[in-house]
Amino acid sequence: MKLVGFIYFLAVLPLFSNTRAADPKSDRQNDSFRSRFYRLNSTSADRPYVERAVHSVGNVWITVSNQGQFGIGPTGVSLDPVTGMETPSCMFPANSQVEHLYVGGFWIGAVVGRDTLVSIGIDDYYDVLEFWPDPLPTGEITRKSITTSSPFYSEDARAELDVIATYTDTVTNSQFVSIDNIDGRPHVPLNIEITERSHSWSYEYAEDFILFDYSIKNIGRKSLEKVYMAIYIDGDVHHKNKTGAAGWTDDNCGFRRYYPAPGRCDFTDTINVAYIMDNDGDPDEESGEFYQESAKSLAGVRVIRTPSDSLEYSFNWWATDYGSATNDFGPRQAQTASDPFRDMNGVMGTPLGDRNKYYIMRHREFDYDQLFAGKDHTAEGWLPRPPNSVDIADGYDARYLLSFGPFDIYPGEILPVSFAWVCAENIHVNPGDFEDYYQYLSPETYYGLLDFEDLAANSNWASWIYDNPGVDTDNDGDSGAYRVCVYDSLIITDDSVVYTGADTIWYKGDGIPDFKGAAPPPPPELWLISPYPIGDTLRSMIYPAISEFNDGLLTIRWYGYRSENTRDIFSNQYDFEGYRVWYSLSDRPDDFVLLASYDRPDYNKYIYNSSKNEWELLDPPFDNDSLESLYGTGFSPEDHSRDNPLYWRDSAFYFVAQDWNQSDLSDTLGIYKVYPDEPPPTSLNHDTARVYYPEQLTEFGYFKYYMYEFRLRRLLPSQKYYLAVTAFDYGSPGHGLKSLETKPTQNMIAEYAQNSVEEVARRGLNVVVYPNPYRADANYREIGFEGRGQETLSEERIRAIHFANLPAQCKIRIFSLDGDLVREIDHNREPGDPRAMHDQWDLITRNTQAVVSGIYYYSVESTQGNQVGKLVIIM
């Protein structure tokens, strides 16, 4: 049974009356309004189990449900069942309090026999909810993750967080599904089952979007013909402190088809994003500058997979007016002989009822952007603008629908649909642009000042993760589509040209979903080795400076074969750059501290693009050998900074070290090679090496060349240390991808810096007691010596004196100067226990009283001998 407050159960109450009221959004925080939709309910065998989940691993924090909806909508804020935090609708950037969505939903319509049916997740009046999950247990949301440290880790996960929900449109109970008063009938289902998978990542290139993947199954007995699907978005872009006219009623929506591709050649990317943004970015009213409550970003939808490549698309937006049918507007094309005008129940915008919704989805209309609504478009075949067109054009509470079809779904057939919810930062560049340049009759100037570069990059990455460009997933010989960018050539004759500089740029995959993103190199295999490996001779050779006992030493060793020999999924190159060593006193990712790093010596080459008047990074880093082969023996990239570029032929370059070029692997105070003189393997195949080159392998079959170590010194024997080695790459400059690094939690190990049981037994009893003297005023908690993981306990409950280098079984006694027994501790551990050589006294007497200041004796009694010493305690 799940706890109340972490998972909740929702059931729909009787829904809205048919009377149009004031905009429900104007009272979105009102409990009485929300209660018209939902109420808490106990589990029931016949009730749909409605649940929410939150994507918060990346930069987009969005709430999804198992009802064909995303965003919180009219249900209002609730609690994330995993974290217990309030659910965001769509907050971007993460934790910015800037929302981008009221509610979004999936629509699907079809012709069934002679009837036109549409099933939806939500619409403008928020009273139609036609997708419902099953009761428990099948209706429950499932979470999965590729992150091994996640509680949702699964081998078949696609992303750092997958949310899987299944729902159908088959519920007809009037308690859950309202009557369609426009068409005058109860809900008639299409009989479809939808499995929705949404995916999010924390990688920098993928953190600004969520991928949605739908499997749509016909579970009825009739064929669904002329099927159209759509994504409905009621987007609101505003800081949570802003409401009404200052918040969600000043937005603009539109559709961006193209954007110039990055790189040396003047290619154009097709990004196809329907979006909504704030009209001016909300600068501060007093200063006129952007500030922490500004909404400079946008959010939108890009469809990236449909059941057919030859579908028809529609983009429609409208401004719903709940009080006036005259002011309810959306662009509409003028009628023609083949396309007569449809009166949608007296309004120009909001499609109410199944038939009007289906008409909008299948009409093949692409509306002009809302920003252009104040212009006269009749010459282009559109109906005249409404009286309130100027008010709509400069910002309004608008929503949009992105539709596609048609196709048929036969009984039992499953069709796939995928789209990306894409966010982008800094669309608004200058805070005064809207006030200074916007004119409703000529909005082109203001539109040209908006910056869609981040939107284009994020849209492309969403498409590339869904279907990796240049990757033949099904091995049929088709790897997708590419462009050849020629940036240097020689004319040999009038009919002959030799290309001396060209890049092949894959921009499209093979059409088979991959759902794989660029990732850092795999983390190395990592383990701890004993501070005294084997035998006195080897011990003195490897650790000559170590004293008789461990002295707080931990040595970690790792094997980097996979890290250094795994190709990047996008560039198809070996992009390994280096390793970093991390440690922490807890297993929390944010607590890890960098100790040392190694990276290969190489340099990024920035090329001047005269047409754009900017420096560009397009190529992978170059090592010194490559640079000398290009520019001559003895060439030094460090001589050519941005202030002193290299002019070569008709180009200009400058060089910057990739990472720190910390490449010395001989210093044993840093990262070092276990076998420093070992050359690279003759063959990378382990089986081949075992037969023909066994001298290149360790006794355990590892290539010696890829063996590394790092030593941590002067550690506390009583403290558990979490150690990790990460691998990182140099990114993918051609794709605008920065360096990626594995997380320390992927291969972390935990250990105490103590001698082994065997070493204690061999060396004899030599117990170390600390801190001695113990001072209550020494602020041990503040400096991290006491109380880690015990933050809820008082100072008196975290005090401790530690005993290290203990035998696995012994008895510790503490006496007063008068010989009275103060405390007795039975230390009895298995030899393999990491704490077999350690125990502690909590400064509590055997009479459960706090100890007082004074001098005390301690004794340790064991089969290996006895030891007596003094303790000083200052309280």
Secondary structure, 3 states (H helix, E strand, C coil): CCCCCCCCCEEECCCCCCCCCCCHHHHCCCHHHHCCCEEECCCCCCCCCCCEEEECCCCCEEEEECCCEECCHHHCCCECCCCCCECCCEECCCCCCEECCCEEEEEEEEEECCEEEEEECCCCCCCCCCCECCCCCCCCCEEEECCCCCCCECCCCCCCEEEEEEEECCCCCCCCCCCECCCCECCCCCCEEEEEEEEECCCCCCCCEEEEEEEEEECCCCCEEEEEEEEEEECCCEECCCCHHHCCCCEEEEEEEEEECCCCCCCEEEEEEEEEEECCCCCCCCCCCCCCCCCCCEEEEEEEECCCCCCEEEEEEEECCCCCCCCCECCCECCCCCCCCCCECCECCCCCCHHHHHHHHHCCCECCCHHHCCCCCHHHCECCCCCCHHHHHCCECEEEEEEEEEEEECCCCEEEEEEEEEEECCCCCCCCHHHHHCCCCCCHHHHHHCCCHHHHHHHHHHHHHHCCCCCCCCCCCCCCEEEEEEEEEEEEECCEEEEEEEEEEEEECCCCCCCCCCCCCCCCEEEEECCCCCCHHHHHHHCCCCCCCCCCCEEEEEECHHHHCCECCCCCCECEEEEEEEEECCCCHHHCEEEEEEECCEEEEEEEECCCCEEEECCCCEEHHHHHHHHCCCCCHHHCCCCCCEEECCEEEEEEECCCCCCCCCCCCCCEECCCCCCCCCCCCHHHHHHHCHHHECCCCCEHHHEEEEEECCCCCCCEEEEEEEEEECCEHHHCECCCECCHHHCCEEEECCCCHHHHHHHCCCCEEECCCEECCCCCCCCCCCCCCCCCCCHHHCCCEEEECCCCEEEEEEEECCCCEEEEEEEECCCCCCCCCEEEECCECCCCCECCCEEEEEEEEECCEEEEEEEEEEC
